């Protein structure tokens, strides 16, 4: 008895196609297992390095970002960048106008071997914005053009210090 007589021509062709696709998939998966392609060797103990840029590229990128004013913080630059000369930073004010960090921030482990950026930017002015009755439930809006001080934010929201 033929398969096409029992199932009908359309159903028989679907069964044959599913069978052929399954057989092809099985042969391909078994063929991959026995090919002599090189296996990944873990010559490095631990995680393989994931650094896409060279150290010199990172150094140039950091110098450009700082010179452009895109690093508005007095926090030290990461040791991995290895800047020999302290960069001029227009994103922070000169040292005599800088806000003094609190004691918990000083004990957070800043390394002494890295030169801190030298501030050459404009002086920071801190305004006191308080809610006035009857609108105490909502914080007041900040003045137009004002920016947040990253150092003050990091004193309160530093995830590396569990804050």
GIPE-V339987 format. One record per helix or strand of 3 or more residues. SS is the DSSP state (A for helix, B for strand). FROM is the first residue (numbers start at 0). TO is the last residue. Records with the same first field share a line. If there is no record, write none. Layout:
SS = FROM-TO ; FROM-TO
This chain:
A = 2-6 ; 8-32 ; 54-66 ; 78-80 ; 94-96 ; 102-105 ; 149-155 ; 158-160
B = 87-92 ; 117-120
